[in-house]
Amino acid sequence: MRTGEPLPALGDVLAALGTGVWHWDTASGEVTVDAVAAGLLGLPAEPATLTEAQVRARFHPVDWNEITGIIQLAVAEGTLAEVRIRIMDDQNNVVRVARSRSKPSYEPERKAYVLTGTLQEVTEPTPGTPAARSAVTGDWRRSREAFLLDAGRALAEARSTQEVLRVAANLSMPGFTPDGLAVFGVEGDRLTIIGHHGHEPGADSAFYMPLDTDYPAAEVVRTGRAVYLSSPEEYKARYPLTWPLAQRFGRQSWAFLPLTASGRTMGAWLAAFAYPVAFTPDERSVLTTVARMLAQALSRAGTAETEKELTEGLQRTMMPKLGPGIPGMDVTARYVPTGGGLQVGGDWYDVIPLPQGASGTTSGGGRFALVIGDVQGHDVRAAGLMGQLRIALRAYASEGHRPDAVLARASRFLHGIGEDSADLRFATCLYAEVDPATGVLEVARAGHPEPVIRMDDGTVLTRPTAGGLPLGIDPDADYPTTRLILESGETMLICTDGLIETGGHDLESGWQRLREILERHHGTQEELADSLVQAVHGPSSHHTTGPLADRREDDIALLLLTRQGAACGCGAEETAPPPVRRTALTVAQAEPERVSVARQQLRELLHDWDSPDQVDSAVLLLSEVLTNVLVHTDSDALLLAEVTDGGDGRRIRIEVTDSGDDLPHPRRPGELASSGRGLLLIELLAHTWGVAPRGRGKSIWFELYEPRNGDGPG
């Protein structure tokens, strides 16, 4: 071409260079190609308008999917889209490899991508060369897909920000792996470093940069677009002011990518390389995908950590500190949230110092109350009601009211809160007033599980206590008080139903699981609390799933109260008395069903008795004596059962006292008589027995001796 002649047409120039032109509109689904592009696709060498399906049939399936991803990446970054495409024939054989370059755009109104690009045949690079690494074909593509799957799985499993950063630092990308990583966050209008890898310790100690700084990471956060710097010269030319920050690390290439979650740029990710990287569209696609997964993982971890911090803050606020030690007593508490969400619920416990002379007593200071309860629900409202109810209970107790009055007032308070709300809630509660000097417990219960006593020899008894309705149901409900005595070395356990029923258990099977832990324990009280929680909430609990496995798990709260003694594990130095097990129970005339409770108490007291026949005999005789009191007198029956060891073997003494004046005497009932056989049974089955008159009333007692060396009853 001579000087001054007009330039040839663009199409002629491209045709002379073997370069075709194509246009694709995703809204219409049509692809327009010129003659050269049609020939490269294996079609007649003439301009044509094709459907997406016709073009897709000429491409390798993997390459077609690659084109879609690269177009979206190019639009997001405002760069060219470049991809290698394998052209297939009708027999699915690769006939040539073409390279396409285009400048795509996105039209939001039509929700369509529109692009015009070139298509040119290229030769396949030799394996092992730098060009081979950038090809979107063959092993590289398979390695990349496997890497992204592994990276996605590892990031999805990370539970904290530090775990996410550790996973990101250990990512080994196919063909190009950065040796320096940094994750930048945003605090207000400043850029900070969340974590880094491959830099000397302390590199982030003074990093606190305004977002308007001429720094790649700050620009990425401001614009939401990635920045790729392939050489130190390019870095220095584009960011001369902040180049010294990167110069001292000796890297050769840098990629700064936005961390975007839920449409918000939350930070930036820096991948620095010790060797030059061209950042081809394929490499940019991998980096962009990793950045997206990293942003999602950091977002999840941040949300989880925020929820955990909120949960711990609520727990610290709502759960009391046990404070200094109580003379003669040890108190241990645990709270374990097992639900989802914010991990907060309605379970709580409290230890309340009581004013001098509380409950109408004249004893000095040192008295305190133990409170444990559970507000219905596992949400923020339950936690809020729990906080209000806890404050109310503490106020009523501090005023010096008796346990029954404290719960009655608390029930009216909770009922009054719910009157104006469509979401009515109730709460179970157990309130125990403790006198450390005497070990006397005054217990009132509102629909809550009963307390459990672990004796100094490991025997576990469920202490029956009178109770009323859960708080908040009836503002006029009564809550009778039961008096118990905690002997030296004994431990009382009170807990919410989550400790019993977690793992799909009901009350019966759940108590049996806890009983085994209590009976086998030989460590400190703190270790006992941990063992109880681990038994129902630890790894071993999965092997003891109960019959109600589909039941939702509940929060766990527990309190342990030990009266110091030789076997309490608290280090008290005092001479232990002979081992004694003792239980006392009142059976009222209006409560004949408590006879069965008395039988269960006796069986628990004799849980390790050598002779099962003697246990059955003792239970039978107890039933006879209690029934005689209820049938032949107008008074209540008081049961006292004791197991002692005098050195020559254990014996059980059972005594039932009533206020009747008539002394029982043996009779000879006829064959059809319905009564009169009680004393005959006692004479036959007991080793010794007797009747003792009292100042007002009488008591009938009997004893059984545990057989030794296989001996039967004497």
C-alpha positions in Angstrom: 0.0 0.0 0.0 1.5 3.3 -1.1 1.5 6.4 1.1 -1.6 8.5 0.7 -3.8 5.6 -0.4 -6.9 5.0 1.7 -6.8 2.3 4.4 -8.4 -1.0 3.5 -11.7 -1.9 5.1 -11.5 -3.3 8.6 -13.1 -6.5 7.6 -10.6 -7.1 4.8 -7.7 -6.6 7.3 -9.2 -9.0 9.8 -9.9 -11.6 7.0 -6.3 -11.2 5.9 -5.1 -12.0 9.4 -7.5 -15.0 9.7 -9.5 -13.3 12.4 -13.3 -13.5 12.4 -15.9 -11.3 14.1 -18.9 -12.5 16.1 -21.7 -10.7 18.0 -23.8 -12.3 20.8 -26.9 -11.0 22.4 -28.1 -13.2 25.3 -31.6 -11.6 25.4 -32.4 -12.7 21.8 -30.3 -15.8 22.0 -28.8 -15.0 18.5 -25.1 -15.2 17.5 -24.0 -13.4 14.3 -20.7 -14.4 12.7 -18.9 -13.2 9.6 -17.4 -15.5 7.0 -14.1 -16.1 8.7 -15.7 -16.9 12.1 -18.2 -19.2 10.4 -15.3 -21.1 8.8 -13.5 -21.4 12.1 -16.6 -22.9 13.6 -16.7 -25.6 10.8 -19.6 -24.0 9.0 -19.7 -22.7 5.3 -17.5 -19.6 5.0 -20.2 -17.1 4.7 -21.9 -14.7 7.1 -24.7 -16.3 9.2 -27.0 -15.8 12.1 -27.0 -18.7 14.5 -28.9 -19.7 17.6 -27.0 -20.3 20.9 -27.8 -24.0 20.6 -26.1 -24.2 17.1 -23.0 -22.4 18.4 -22.9 -24.4 21.6 -22.9 -27.6 19.6 -19.6 -26.6 17.9 -17.9 -25.8 21.3 -16.5 -28.2 23.8 -19.1 -28.4 26.6 -16.6 -27.4 29.3 -15.5 -24.4 27.2 -19.1 -23.1 26.8 -19.5 -23.0 30.6 -16.2 -21.3 30.8 -17.3 -18.5 28.5 -20.3 -17.7 30.7 -18.1 -17.3 33.8 -15.5 -15.3 32.1 -18.1 -12.9 30.6 -19.5 -12.2 34.1 -16.0 -11.7 35.5 -15.1 -9.3 32.7 -18.2 -7.2 33.2 -17.7 -7.1 37.0 -14.1 -6.0 36.6 -14.6 -3.8 33.4 -11.9 -5.8 31.5 -11.7 -7.8 28.3 -13.0 -11.3 28.2 -10.4 -13.7 26.8 -10.9 -17.5 26.5 -9.6 -20.4 24.5 -12.2 -22.5 22.8 -12.0 -26.0 21.5 -14.0 -26.4 18.2 -15.6 -29.8 17.8 -16.8 -31.7 14.7 -19.8 -33.9 14.3 -17.9 -36.8 15.8 -17.0 -34.8 18.9 -13.3 -34.6 17.9 -11.3 -31.4 18.5 -10.5 -29.9 15.0 -8.9 -26.7 16.2 -8.4 -24.3 19.1 -9.5 -20.7 18.8 -9.0 -17.7 21.0 -11.8 -15.2 21.5 -11.4 -11.7 22.8 -14.4 -9.5 23.5 -15.6 -6.5 25.5 -18.9 -7.5 27.1 -21.5 -5.2 28.6 -24.6 -5.8 30.7 -27.9 -4.1 30.1 -30.0 -4.2 33.3 -33.2 -3.2 31.6 -33.1 -6.3 29.4 -31.1 -8.4 31.9 -28.9 -9.4 29.0 -25.2 -9.5 28.2 -24.1 -8.1 24.8 -20.7 -8.6 23.4 -18.8 -8.3 20.1 -15.5 -10.0 19.8 -12.9 -11.7 17.6 -12.2 -15.3 16.9 -8.7 -16.5 15.8 -7.2 -19.9 15.4 -4.2 -20.6 17.7 -1.9 -23.6 18.1 -2.0 -25.7 21.2 1.0 -24.8 23.4 3.6 -27.3 24.4 2.9 -28.9 27.8 5.2 -27.4 30.5 5.6 -24.0 28.9 4.2 -20.8 30.5 1.6 -20.6 27.7 0.4 -24.1 28.6 -0.3 -23.0 32.1 -2.7 -20.3 31.0 -4.8 -22.4 28.7 -8.3 -23.2 29.8 -8.1 -26.8 28.6 -7.2 -30.3 29.8 -5.6 -31.0 33.1 -5.4 -27.4 34.2 -9.2 -27.1 34.1 -9.7 -30.3 36.0 -7.1 -29.3 38.6 -8.8 -26.0 39.0 -12.3 -27.5 39.5 -10.9 -29.9 42.1 -9.1 -27.1 43.9 -12.3 -25.0 44.1 -14.3 -27.9 45.4 -11.7 -28.5 48.2 -11.4 -24.8 48.9 -15.1 -24.4 49.2 -15.5 -27.4 51.5 -12.6 -26.2 53.8 -13.9 -22.6 54.0 -17.5 -23.9 54.7 -16.3 -25.9 57.6 -14.3 -23.0 59.2 -16.1 -21.8 62.3 -14.2 -18.7 63.3 -12.3 -15.9 61.6 -9.0 -17.4 62.6 -9.9 -20.7 61.1 -11.0 -19.0 57.8 -7.6 -17.2 57.7 -5.8 -20.4 58.4 -7.6 -22.2 55.5 -6.9 -19.2 53.2 -3.2 -19.3 54.0 -3.0 -23.0 53.2 -4.7 -22.8 49.8 -2.6 -24.2 47.0 -3.9 -22.9 43.7 -3.3 -24.9 40.5 -0.4 -23.6 38.6 0.0 -20.4 40.6 0.1 -20.1 44.4 0.6 -16.9 46.3 3.2 -16.9 49.0 1.8 -13.8 50.8 -1.8 -13.2 51.8 -3.6 -10.5 53.7 -7.2 -9.9 54.5 -8.3 -6.3 55.0 -11.4 -5.1 56.8 -13.2 -1.9 57.2 -13.8 0.0 60.4 -15.7 3.2 59.9 -13.8 5.1 57.2 -10.5 3.3 57.7 -8.9 0.1 56.3 -7.5 -2.4 58.8 -5.8 -5.8 58.5 -7.8 -8.7 59.9 -5.1 -11.3 59.3 -2.1 -12.0 57.1 0.3 -14.8 56.1 3.8 -14.7 54.6 4.7 -11.4 56.2 7.0 -10.8 59.2 5.3 -10.7 62.6 4.0 -7.3 63.5 3.4 -6.2 59.9 -0.2 -5.3 60.8 0.5 -3.7 64.1 0.4 -0.1 62.9 -1.8 -0.5 59.8 -4.8 1.8 60.0 -5.3 3.5 56.7 -8.0 6.0 55.5 -10.1 4.6 52.7 -9.3 7.6 50.5 -5.6 6.7 50.5 -4.1 5.9 47.1 -3.6 2.2 48.0 -4.8 -0.8 46.0 -6.8 -2.4 48.8 -8.4 1.0 49.6 -9.4 1.5 46.0 -10.9 -2.0 45.9 -13.0 -1.3 48.9 -14.1 2.0 47.5 -15.0 0.8 44.0 -15.7 -2.9 44.5 -13.5 -3.7 41.5 -10.4 -5.9 41.6 -6.9 -4.5 41.0 -4.2 -6.7 39.3 -0.6 -5.6 39.3 1.6 -7.9 37.2 5.0 -6.3 37.9 6.7 -4.0 40.4 7.0 -1.3 37.7 3.2 -1.4 37.2 2.6 -1.1 40.9 5.1 1.8 41.3 3.5 3.6 38.3 -0.1 3.3 39.5 0.4 3.7 43.2 3.7 5.7 43.7 2.7 6.9 47.2 2.1 3.5 48.7 4.7 1.6 46.7 7.2 1.6 49.6 4.7 -0.4 51.7 4.9 -3.3 49.2 8.5 -2.8 48.0 10.1 -4.1 51.3 8.4 -7.6 50.9 10.1 -8.3 47.6 7.0 -9.6 45.7 6.7 -9.5 41.9 2.9 -9.6 41.3 -0.2 -8.6 43.3 -3.9 -9.2 43.1 -6.3 -7.2 45.3 -9.8 -8.5 45.2 -13.0 -7.3 46.8 -14.6 -9.4 49.6 -18.3 -9.0 48.8 -21.1 -10.5 50.8 -24.8 -9.8 50.5 -24.1 -7.0 48.0 -21.7 -5.2 50.4 -18.0 -4.9 50.1 -16.8 -5.8 53.5 -13.0 -5.7 52.8 -10.3 -6.8 50.4 -8.1 -9.8 49.9 -4.5 -9.5 48.8 -2.7 -12.4 47.1 1.0 -11.6 46.5 3.3 -13.7 44.3 7.1 -14.1 44.4 7.2 -14.5 40.6 5.6 -12.6 37.7 2.0 -13.5 37.0 0.1 -12.3 33.9 -3.3 -12.7 35.5 -5.0 -14.2 32.5 -8.8 -14.4 32.6 -8.5 -18.0 33.8 -6.3 -17.0 36.7 -8.6 -14.1 37.5 -11.6 -16.4 37.5 -9.9 -18.6 40.1 -8.9 -15.7 42.3 -12.4 -14.1 42.0 -14.1 -17.4 42.9 -11.8 -17.9 45.9 -12.5 -14.3 47.0 -16.2 -14.8 46.9 -16.0 -18.0 49.0 -13.6 -16.3 51.4 -16.0 -13.4 51.8 -18.9 -15.7 52.5 -16.8 -17.7 55.1 -15.7 -14.5 56.8 -19.3 -13.2 56.9 -20.5 -16.5 58.5 -17.7 -16.5 61.0 -18.2 -12.9 61.9 -21.9 -13.5 62.5 -21.2 -16.5 64.6 -18.6 -14.7 66.7 -21.0 -11.8 67.1 -23.8 -14.1 68.3 -21.4 -15.9 70.6 -20.2 -12.6 72.1 -23.8 -11.5 72.6 -24.7 -14.8 74.1 -21.8 -14.7 76.6 -22.6 -11.1 77.4 -26.2 -12.0 78.2 -25.1 -15.0 80.3 -22.6 -12.8 82.2 -25.3 -10.3 82.8 -28.1 -12.7 83.7 -26.2 -15.4 85.5 -24.8 -14.5 89.0 -21.4 -14.9 90.3 -21.4 -17.4 93.2 -19.1 -15.0 95.1 -17.1 -15.9 98.2 -17.4 -19.3 99.8 -20.2 -20.1 102.3 -18.9 -21.4 105.6 -19.6 -25.1 105.8 -21.1 -25.3 102.3 -19.9 -25.6 98.7 -22.0 -24.4 95.8 -21.2 -25.2 92.1 -23.3 -24.1 89.1 -23.3 -24.8 85.4 -25.3 -23.3 82.5 -25.1 -24.9 79.0 -27.2 -23.4 76.1 -28.0 -26.2 73.7 -30.5 -24.5 71.4 -29.8 -22.7 68.1 -29.9 -19.1 67.2 -28.4 -16.8 69.8 -27.9 -19.7 72.2 -30.0 -18.0 74.9 -33.1 -19.3 76.6 -35.2 -19.1 79.7 -33.1 -21.3 82.1 -31.4 -19.5 85.1 -30.0 -20.1 88.5 -29.3 -17.7 91.4 -27.7 -17.6 94.8 -29.3 -15.0 97.1 -27.9 -13.8 100.4 -30.9 -13.5 102.9 -31.4 -10.9 105.6 -30.8 -11.9 109.2 -33.8 -13.6 110.7 -35.4 -14.6 107.3 -38.3 -16.9 107.4 -39.1 -15.8 110.9 -35.9 -17.5 112.4 -33.6 -16.0 115.0 -30.4 -17.4 113.5 -27.7 -15.0 112.5 -26.4 -14.2 109.1 -25.1 -16.6 106.6 -28.5 -17.9 105.4 -29.0 -17.9 101.6 -31.4 -19.1 99.0 -30.8 -21.3 96.0 -33.1 -20.6 93.0 -33.3 -22.5 89.7 -35.9 -22.1 87.0 -36.9 -22.4 83.4 -39.1 -19.9 81.5 -41.0 -21.5 78.7 -39.3 -21.0 75.3 -35.9 -20.8 73.7 -35.9 -17.3 72.3 -35.0 -13.7 73.2 -38.4 -13.1 74.8 -37.8 -16.1 77.1 -34.4 -14.7 78.1 -35.9 -11.3 78.8 -38.7 -12.7 81.0 -36.1 -14.8 82.7 -34.1 -11.7 83.6 -37.2 -9.9 84.9 -38.3 -12.9 86.9 -34.9 -13.4 88.4 -34.8 -9.8 89.6 -38.3 -10.1 91.1 -37.4 -13.3 93.0 -34.2 -11.7 94.3 -36.2 -8.7 95.5 -38.9 -10.8 97.2 -36.3 -13.0 98.9 -34.3 -9.9 100.1 -37.4 -8.6 101.8 -37.3 -11.7 104.1 -40.4 -13.6 102.8 -40.7 -17.3 103.4 -40.1 -19.6 100.3 -43.9 -20.2 99.7 -44.5 -16.4 99.8 -41.6 -15.7 97.4 -43.0 -18.1 94.8 -46.6 -16.9 95.2 -45.5 -13.3 94.7 -43.3 -14.3 91.7 -46.2 -16.1 90.1 -48.4 -13.0 90.4 -45.6 -10.9 88.9 -45.2 -13.2 85.9 -48.9 -13.5 85.4 -49.2 -9.7 85.4 -46.5 -9.3 82.7 -48.3 -11.7 80.4 -51.8 -10.3 80.7 -51.2 -7.6 78.1 -49.3 -9.9 75.7 -50.6 -12.4 73.2 -47.5 -14.6 73.9 -48.3 -15.9 77.4 -45.4 -17.7 79.1 -45.0 -19.7 82.3 -42.0 -20.7 84.3 -41.0 -23.7 86.5 -39.0 -22.8 89.6 -37.5 -24.4 92.7 -36.6 -22.2 95.6 -34.6 -23.6 98.5 -33.7 -21.5 101.6 -30.5 -22.9 103.3 -29.2 -22.6 106.8 -25.5 -23.5 106.6 -25.3 -24.0 110.4 -27.9 -26.7 110.7 -28.2 -28.0 107.1 -31.9 -27.3 107.1 -33.5 -26.7 103.7 -36.9 -25.1 103.3 -37.9 -26.0 99.7 -40.8 -24.7 97.7 -41.4 -25.9 94.2 -43.4 -24.6 91.2 -43.8 -27.4 88.6 -40.0 -28.0 88.7 -38.2 -31.4 88.9 -37.6 -32.5 92.5 -34.2 -32.2 94.2 -31.9 -35.2 94.4 -29.7 -36.0 97.4 -26.4 -37.8 97.0 -25.4 -39.3 100.4 -21.8 -39.5 101.6 -21.5 -43.2 100.6 -22.8 -42.5 97.0 -26.5 -43.5 97.6 -28.8 -41.3 95.5 -32.3 -40.4 96.6 -35.0 -38.3 94.9 -36.4 -36.2 97.7 -40.2 -35.8 97.3 -41.2 -32.2 97.9 -44.6 -30.6 97.8 -45.2 -28.4 94.8 -47.7 -26.1 93.1 -48.4 -25.0 89.5 -45.7 -23.4 87.4 -45.3 -19.6 87.9 -47.5 -17.3 85.9 -50.5 -19.7 85.4 -52.6 -18.9 88.4 -51.9 -15.7 90.3 -53.5 -17.2 93.4 -51.6 -20.5 93.4 -50.2 -21.9 96.7 -46.7 -23.3 97.1 -46.3 -25.4 100.2 -42.9 -25.7 101.8 -41.1 -29.0 102.5 -38.3 -29.1 105.1 -35.3 -31.3 104.4 -32.0 -31.7 106.3 -28.7 -32.0 104.4 -26.4 -34.1 106.5 -22.6 -33.8 106.6 -21.0 -35.0 103.4 -24.3 -35.0 101.4 -24.8 -33.2 98.1 -28.1 -31.8 96.8 -28.6 -31.5 93.0 -31.3 -29.3 91.6 -31.5 -28.8 87.8 -33.7 -27.8 84.9 -35.4 -30.5 82.8 -32.8 -30.1 80.1 -30.2 -32.0 82.2 -32.7 -34.9 82.5 -34.3 -35.1 79.1 -31.5 -34.0 76.7 -30.7 -36.9 74.3 -34.3 -37.9 73.9 -34.8 -39.2 77.4 -38.0 -38.9 79.5 -37.9 -38.2 83.3 -37.5 -41.8 84.2 -34.7 -42.8 81.9 -33.0 -39.4 82.2 -32.9 -39.7 86.0 -31.5 -43.2 85.7 -28.6 -41.9 83.5 -27.8 -39.2 86.1 -28.1 -41.6 89.0 -25.3 -43.7 87.5 -23.0 -40.6 87.2 -23.8 -39.5 90.8 -23.2 -43.0 92.3 -19.9 -43.6 90.5 -18.4 -40.2 91.2 -15.3 -40.0 93.5 -13.8 -36.6 92.6 -14.5 -33.0 93.6 -17.8 -31.1 93.3 -16.5 -29.2 90.2 -15.6 -32.5 88.5 -19.1 -33.9 89.4 -20.7 -30.9 87.7 -18.6 -31.4 84.6 -19.4 -35.1 84.6 -23.1 -34.5 84.7 -23.0 -32.1 81.8 -20.7 -34.3 79.7 -23.0 -37.3 80.3 -25.9 -35.6 78.6 -24.2 -33.1 76.3 -20.8 -34.6 75.5 -19.6 -37.1 72.9 -20.6 -40.1 75.1 -24.2 -38.9 75.2 -24.7 -40.0 71.6 -24.4 -43.6 72.7 -27.3 -43.3 75.2 -30.0 -41.8 73.1 -33.4 -42.1 74.8 -36.8 -43.2 73.5 -37.8 -39.7 72.5 -35.0 -39.1 70.1 -37.0 -36.6 68.0 -37.5 -34.2 70.9 -36.0 -30.8 70.7 -32.9 -30.3 72.9 -33.3 -27.9 75.9 -30.9 -25.6 77.8 -29.2 -27.0 80.9 -28.8 -25.4 84.3 -27.8 -27.1 87.4 -26.7 -26.3 91.0 -24.8 -28.5 93.4 -24.9 -27.8 97.1 -22.7 -29.8 99.5 -22.6 -29.7 103.2 -18.9 -30.2 104.0 -17.9 -33.5 105.6 -15.4 -36.3 105.3 -16.8 -37.7 102.0 -17.8 -34.5 100.2 -14.5 -34.0 98.3 -14.2 -30.5 99.6 -11.1 -31.0 101.8 -12.9 -30.5 105.2 -10.9 -32.1 108.0 -13.3 -33.7 110.4 -13.8 -37.2 111.8 -16.5 -39.0 109.8 -19.2 -40.7 111.8 -20.2 -44.3 110.9 -21.8 -44.4 107.5 -25.5 -43.7 107.9 -28.2 -43.4 105.3 -31.4 -41.8 106.4 -34.6 -40.7 104.7 -37.7 -39.2 106.3 -41.1 -38.8 104.7 -44.6 -37.7 105.8 -47.7 -39.5 104.4 -50.8 -37.4 105.0 -54.3 -38.8 105.3 -55.3 -36.9 102.2 -52.3 -38.2 100.2 -52.5 -42.0 100.2 -50.6 -42.0 96.9 -47.5 -41.1 98.8 -47.3 -44.7 100.1 -45.9 -45.6 96.7 -43.4 -42.7 97.0 -42.3 -44.1 100.3 -41.8 -47.6 98.8 -39.6 -46.0 96.0 -37.6 -44.1 98.6 -36.9 -47.3 100.5 -35.8 -49.1 97.4 -33.4 -46.3 96.5 -32.1 -46.4 100.1 -31.4 -50.1 99.7 -30.0 -50.0 96.1 -26.9 -52.0 97.0 -28.4 -54.4 99.6 -27.1 -57.9 99.2 -30.4 -59.7 99.5 -33.2 -58.7 97.0 -35.6 -60.8 99.0 -35.0 -58.7 102.1 -35.5 -55.5 100.1 -38.9 -56.9 98.9 -39.7 -57.8 102.5 -38.8 -54.4 103.8 -41.0 -52.7 101.1 -43.9 -55.0 102.0 -43.7 -54.4 105.7 -43.5 -50.6 105.1 -46.6 -50.7 103.0 -48.5 -52.6 105.8 -47.4 -50.2 108.5 -48.2 -47.1 106.6 -51.6 -48.4 105.4 -52.5 -49.4 109.0 -51.9 -45.8 110.1 -54.0 -44.3 107.3 -56.9 -46.8 107.8 -57.0 -47.1 111.6 -56.1 -43.6 112.7 -57.0 -40.0 111.8 -53.4 -38.8 111.8 -50.6 -38.5 109.3 -47.7 -41.0 109.2 -44.1 -40.0 109.6 -41.6 -42.4 108.1 -37.9 -42.6 109.2 -35.6 -45.2 107.6 -32.0 -45.6 108.6 -29.2 -47.8 107.3 -26.3 -48.2 109.8 -23.1 -50.2 110.0 -22.0 -51.1 113.5 -19.0 -53.1 112.4 -20.8 -56.5 112.5 -22.8 -55.8 109.3 -25.4 -53.4 108.0 -28.9 -53.2 109.3 -32.0 -51.2 108.2 -34.3 -49.7 110.8 -37.7 -48.5 109.7 -39.9 -46.5 112.1 -43.4 -45.2 111.4 -44.8 -42.6 113.9 -48.4 -41.4 114.2 -50.4 -39.5 116.8 -53.0 -42.3 117.5 -53.3 -43.5 121.1 -54.3 -47.1 120.4 -51.3 -49.5 120.5 -51.3 -52.3 117.9 -51.4 -55.9 119.1 -51.1 -59.3 117.3 -54.4 -60.8 116.3 -55.5 -64.1 114.8 -57.5 -63.2 111.8 -59.9 -65.7 110.3 -59.4 -67.2 106.9 -61.7 -64.7 105.2 -60.7 -61.6 107.3 -59.5 -58.6 105.3 -57.2 -57.2 108.0 -55.2 -58.1 111.1 -52.2 -59.7 109.4 -49.7 -56.8 109.5 -48.0 -57.7 112.8 -48.0 -61.4 111.8 -46.0 -60.4 108.7 -43.6 -58.3 110.7 -43.1 -61.2 113.2 -42.3 -63.5 110.3 -40.1 -61.3 108.1 -38.3 -58.9 110.5 -35.3 -59.8 112.7 -36.7 -57.6 115.5 -39.5 -55.2 115.9 -41.4 -53.3 118.6 -44.0 -50.7 119.5 -42.9 -47.6 121.4 -45.5 -45.1 122.9 -44.6 -41.4 122.6 -45.8 -38.4 124.5 -48.6 -38.1 122.0 -49.1 -41.1 119.8 -46.8 -44.1 119.1 -44.3 -45.5 116.7 -43.9 -49.0 115.3 -40.4 -50.1 114.2 -38.7 -53.1 112.7 -35.2 -54.0 111.7 -33.6 -56.3 109.1 -30.0 -57.4 109.1 -28.1 -57.8 105.9 -26.9 -61.4 105.4 -23.1 -61.9 105.5 -21.2 -64.6 103.6 -24.3 -65.8 101.8 -26.2 -66.4 105.1 -30.0 -66.1 105.0 -32.2 -64.1 107.4 -31.7 -65.1 111.1 
